[in-house]
């Protein structure tokens, strides 16, 4: 049974990353190119999306650490 739980967590994480990718692409005005299958994106544009996703993930991680420390 633990395997199902891990698969569910993986699925949730995958969906969250996909949502983050689209949110970031929209913010950068690149969602139209991404919607076309990503073939329209230049390497630079794809890098912008990925880089901004990483910035957001780091910020969320920092927020979680602050909240965790406040609870202690």
C-alpha positions in Angstrom: 0.0 0.0 0.0 2.7 2.6 0.7 3.6 2.4 -3.0 0.1 3.8 -3.9 0.6 6.7 -1.5 4.0 7.6 -3.1 2.4 7.4 -6.5 -0.3 9.8 -5.4 2.2 12.2 -3.9 4.2 12.1 -7.1 1.1 12.8 -9.1 0.2 15.8 -6.9 3.7 17.1 -7.1 3.7 16.7 -10.9 0.4 18.6 -11.2 1.7 21.4 -8.9 4.8 21.8 -11.0 2.8 21.8 -14.2 0.5 24.6 -12.8 3.5 26.5 -11.6 5.0 26.3 -15.1 1.9 27.6 -16.8 1.5 30.4 -14.1 5.1 31.5 -14.7 4.7 31.3 -18.5 1.6 33.5 -18.3 3.4 36.1 -16.1 6.2 36.2 -18.7 3.8 36.4 -21.6 5.0 33.1 -23.0 2.0 31.0 -22.5 0.9 31.2 -26.1 4.3 29.7 -27.2 4.1 27.1 -24.5 0.6 26.1 -25.5 1.9 25.4 -29.1 3.7 22.4 -27.6 6.8 24.4 -26.5 8.3 24.2 -30.0 7.9 27.9 -30.4 9.9 28.7 -27.3 13.6 29.6 -27.7 16.1 28.1 -25.4 16.3 31.5 -23.7 12.5 31.7 -23.2 12.4 28.2 -21.8 15.2 29.1 -19.5 13.3 32.2 -18.3 10.3 30.0 -17.4 12.5 27.5 -15.6 14.6 30.1 -13.8 11.5 31.9 -12.5 10.0 28.6 -11.4 13.1 27.9 -9.3 12.9 31.4 -7.8 9.3 30.8 -6.8 10.1 27.4 -5.3 13.0 28.8 -3.3 10.7 31.6 -2.0 8.0 29.1 -1.0 10.7 26.9 0.7 12.0 29.9 2.7 8.5 30.8 3.7 7.9 27.2 4.9 11.1 27.3 6.9 10.2 30.6 8.6 6.7 29.2 9.5 8.3 26.0 10.8 10.7 28.0 13.0 7.8 30.3 14.3 5.9 27.2 15.4 8.8 26.0 17.6 
